Amino acid sequence: MIPDEWAPSEATKDRLFGLASKGVLLTITIWALFPIYWMVFNSFRTRFEIVGGDPSFTETSLHYQNYIDMWSRVDLLEYFVNSLVIASTTTGIALFIACLGGYAFSRYRFPGRQYVGASLIGTQLIPGILILLPMFMLFRTIHDTVGIQLIHTYQGIIFVYTTFAVPFAIWMLRGFFDTIPRSLEEAARVDGCTRFQALFRVVLPLAAPGIAATGMFVFLVAFNEVLFASVMARGDVTPLSIGIQQFMERDQNHWGEMMAASTVATLPILLIFVLFQKPIVKGLTEGGVKQ
């Protein structure tokens, strides 16, 4: 046994634990940020430097030509606009439905409420590849039956994304609505507000940080989705996540231009995070505390 005088003190244990925690966090941070660094780093390198086996992680001459050539080789602007239209519309529709559904789950008690709530989370456990073919066949049947074109259209891909975004958004917003005291709604009802007026004038403004956080997640998923877009969003509605793959040709891959395009594609998401950082963080923290 170790003598008591040799045993580390509590202060030493706390200091060692703190150093170990910082080391783990630093390792995770480097692991998460290195792909982003490697993408930006290669966007300033020539194709010869990338495919020639240059092992350098830091030393390179800056070549801005990739950021110029990427616009002429692929119609990135059109793909970027398509992604913004699809992601923004999906976010707006999903948030509207989720606000009503999340409020209903938070305030009302109805038969089967727990089972319906569990089914919302259960939908997130189903791999998308299992739904891709049935969804595609459903859209083909709708087109052959009633003549409504849903494949390779805005309305079709937005419908798909909204279908998957709404259950997750409802579950998130339910937690945010639970943090808002019912007494505020009751006071608004006493002052003459209807149930919907109390929702839109009292509850939703108080839940704005949570709505912003939920909308951010929905927007990111719709903006970056690849699986369903690769099958159901081609032609005039091709999003950026699919259009950027056109840098990979049969005879060669334009890695430098692809890295430059990927870097540019991350800027809108980064800008949104910077501008809405406070409400997003506030919404994430408030959603986990019930008052």
C-alpha positions in Angstrom: 0.0 0.0 0.0 1.1 3.6 -0.7 1.9 5.6 2.4 -0.5 8.5 3.1 2.3 11.0 2.9 3.0 9.8 -0.7 -0.6 10.0 -1.8 -1.4 13.0 -4.0 -3.4 15.8 -2.4 -6.9 16.8 -3.5 -5.5 19.9 -5.2 -3.1 17.8 -7.2 -5.8 15.4 -8.2 -8.0 18.3 -9.4 -5.1 19.8 -11.3 -4.3 16.5 -13.0 -7.9 15.9 -13.8 -8.1 19.4 -15.3 -5.0 18.8 -17.5 -6.4 15.5 -18.7 -9.7 17.0 -19.6 -8.0 19.8 -21.5 -5.9 17.3 -23.3 -8.9 15.3 -24.3 -10.8 18.4 -25.5 -7.8 19.6 -27.4 -7.5 16.2 -29.2 -11.2 16.2 -30.1 -11.0 19.8 -31.4 -8.0 19.0 -33.6 -9.7 15.9 -34.9 -12.8 17.9 -35.8 -11.1 20.9 -37.3 -8.3 19.2 -39.3 -10.6 18.2 -42.2 -11.7 21.8 -42.5 -8.1 23.0 -42.4 -7.1 20.4 -45.0 -9.9 21.6 -47.3 -8.9 25.2 -47.1 -5.2 24.4 -47.4 -5.7 22.4 -50.5 -7.9 25.0 -52.1 -4.7 27.1 -52.5 -2.7 24.4 -54.0 -2.3 23.3 -57.6 -3.5 20.0 -58.9 0.1 18.8 -59.2 0.8 19.6 -55.6 -2.3 17.8 -54.4 -2.0 14.6 -56.5 1.8 14.6 -56.6 2.1 13.2 -53.2 3.4 16.3 -51.5 3.2 15.4 -47.7 3.5 19.0 -46.5 0.7 20.2 -44.2 1.8 23.8 -43.9 4.2 24.8 -46.7 2.7 25.8 -50.0 2.6 28.8 -52.4 -0.8 30.4 -52.5 -2.6 29.8 -55.8 -5.9 31.7 -56.1 -6.6 30.4 -59.5 -8.8 27.6 -58.1 -11.3 30.2 -56.8 -11.5 31.7 -60.3 -11.7 28.6 -62.4 -14.4 26.9 -60.2 -17.0 29.4 -61.4 -16.4 28.7 -65.1 -16.1 24.9 -64.8 -19.3 24.4 -62.8 -22.4 26.6 -62.5 -21.9 27.0 -58.8 -24.0 30.1 -58.5 -27.1 28.4 -59.8 -26.5 25.4 -57.5 -26.0 27.7 -54.6 -29.2 29.5 -55.2 -31.1 26.2 -55.5 -29.7 25.1 -52.2 -30.8 28.4 -50.5 -34.3 28.1 -52.0 -34.7 24.5 -50.9 -33.2 24.9 -47.4 -35.0 28.2 -46.7 -38.4 26.9 -47.8 -37.9 23.7 -45.9 -37.0 25.5 -42.8 -39.9 27.9 -42.9 -42.5 25.1 -43.5 -41.0 22.8 -40.9 -40.8 25.5 -38.3 -44.5 26.5 -38.8 -45.7 23.0 -38.5 -43.3 22.2 -35.6 -44.3 25.2 -33.6 -47.9 24.1 -33.7 -47.1 20.5 -33.0 -44.5 21.2 -30.3 -47.0 23.5 -28.6 -49.7 20.9 -28.7 -47.3 18.2 -27.2 -46.2 20.7 -24.5 -49.6 22.0 -23.4 -52.2 19.3 -24.1 -52.7 15.8 -22.7 -54.4 13.5 -25.2 -54.7 9.7 -25.5 -51.6 8.1 -27.0 -49.5 11.2 -26.4 -46.5 9.3 -25.2 -46.7 6.8 -28.1 -46.9 9.5 -30.7 -44.0 11.3 -29.1 -41.9 8.1 -29.2 -42.8 7.6 -32.8 -41.5 11.0 -33.6 -38.1 10.0 -32.3 -38.4 6.6 -33.9 -38.6 8.1 -37.3 -35.1 9.5 -36.8 -33.8 5.9 -36.3 -34.8 4.8 -39.8 -31.9 4.9 -42.3 -32.7 7.2 -45.3 -31.7 4.6 -47.8 -34.6 2.4 -46.7 -37.1 5.2 -47.6 -35.4 6.4 -50.8 -36.8 3.8 -53.2 -40.4 3.7 -51.7 -40.4 7.5 -51.8 -39.2 7.6 -55.4 -41.9 5.0 -56.4 -44.5 7.0 -54.6 -43.6 10.1 -56.6 -43.7 8.2 -59.8 -47.1 6.8 -59.0 -48.4 10.3 -58.2 -47.1 11.6 -61.5 -48.7 8.7 -63.5 -52.0 8.9 -61.6 -52.7 12.7 -61.2 -50.0 14.2 -63.4 -48.2 16.1 -60.6 -44.4 16.1 -61.2 -42.5 15.7 -57.9 -39.2 14.2 -59.1 -36.5 16.8 -60.0 -38.7 19.7 -58.8 -38.6 22.2 -55.9 -41.8 21.0 -54.5 -40.8 17.4 -54.5 -37.4 17.7 -52.7 -38.9 20.3 -50.3 -41.6 17.8 -49.4 -39.1 15.1 -48.7 -36.9 17.3 -46.5 -39.9 18.7 -44.6 -41.1 15.2 -44.0 -37.9 14.3 -42.2 -37.4 17.6 -40.5 -40.8 18.1 -38.9 -40.6 15.2 -36.4 -37.2 16.3 -35.1 -38.2 19.9 -35.0 -41.4 19.1 -33.0 -39.4 17.2 -30.5 -36.9 20.0 -30.0 -39.5 22.8 -29.8 -41.6 20.7 -27.3 -38.7 21.1 -24.9 -38.4 24.8 -25.4 -42.2 25.3 -24.9 -42.0 23.3 -21.6 -39.6 26.0 -20.2 -42.2 28.7 -20.7 -44.5 29.1 -17.6 -48.2 28.4 -18.2 -49.0 31.4 -16.0 -48.0 33.8 -18.8 -50.5 32.2 -21.2 -53.2 32.3 -18.5 -52.6 35.9 -17.9 -52.9 36.6 -21.6 -56.1 34.6 -21.7 -57.5 36.7 -18.8 -56.6 39.9 -20.8 -58.8 38.7 -23.6 -56.4 36.7 -25.9 -57.6 33.6 -27.6 -55.4 30.4 -27.5 -53.8 31.3 -30.8 -53.3 34.9 -29.9 -51.5 33.8 -26.7 -49.4 31.4 -28.7 -48.3 34.0 -31.3 -48.1 37.0 -29.0 -46.6 35.5 -25.8 -45.3 32.0 -26.3 -43.5 32.2 -29.7 -41.6 35.4 -28.8 -40.4 33.9 -25.6 -39.4 30.7 -27.5 -37.6 32.7 -30.2 -34.1 31.4 -29.2 -35.3 27.8 -29.3 -37.0 28.4 -32.7 -33.7 29.9 -34.0 -31.7 26.9 -32.8 -34.2 24.5 -34.3 -34.3 26.4 -37.6 -30.6 26.3 -37.8 -30.4 22.6 -37.5 -33.2 22.1 -40.1 -31.5 24.5 -42.5 -28.1 22.7 -42.1 -29.6 19.3 -42.8 -31.5 20.5 -45.9 -28.5 22.5 -47.2 -26.0 19.6 -46.8 -28.3 16.6 -47.7 -26.9 14.4 -50.5 -28.7 11.0 -50.5 -32.2 12.1 -51.6 -30.9 15.0 -53.6 -28.8 12.7 -55.7 -31.9 10.9 -56.9 -34.7 13.4 -56.7 -33.1 16.8 -57.3 -31.3 16.9 -60.7 -31.5 19.2 -63.6 -32.7 22.7 -62.9 -33.1 22.1 -59.1 -29.6 20.5 -58.5 -28.4 21.7 -55.1 -24.8 22.7 -54.3 -24.2 19.4 -52.4 -24.7 17.5 -55.7 -23.4 20.1 -58.2 -20.1 20.2 -56.4 -19.5 16.6 -57.4 -19.2 17.7 -61.1 -15.6 18.6 -60.4 -15.0 14.8 -60.5 -14.8 13.9 -64.1 -14.2 10.5 -65.8 -10.6 11.3 -66.8 -9.5 13.5 -63.9 -10.6 15.1 -60.7 -10.2 18.8 -60.2 -9.3 18.6 -56.5 -8.1 22.1 -56.1 -11.3 23.7 -57.5 -13.4 21.2 -55.6 -11.7 22.3 -52.3 -12.2 25.9 -53.2 -15.9 25.4 -54.0 -16.3 23.5 -50.7 -14.7 26.3 -48.8 -17.0 28.9 -50.4 -20.0 26.7 -49.7 -19.2 26.7 -45.9 -19.1 30.5 -45.7 -22.9 31.1 -45.6 -23.3 28.5 -42.8 -20.3 30.1 -40.9 -21.9 33.5 -41.3 -25.2 32.3 -40.0 -23.5 30.8 -36.9 -21.6 34.0 -36.3 -24.6 36.3 -36.6 -27.0 34.0 -34.6 -24.6 32.5 -32.2 -26.1 34.0 -29.0 -29.8 33.0 -29.7 -28.7 29.5 -30.9 -26.6 28.9 -27.7 -29.3 30.4 -25.5 -32.0 28.2 -27.2 -29.9 25.0 -26.8 -29.4 25.7 -23.1 -32.9 26.7 -22.4 -34.4 23.6 -24.0 -32.8 21.3 -21.5 -34.2 23.0 -18.4 -37.9 22.6 -17.4 -39.4 25.3 -15.3 
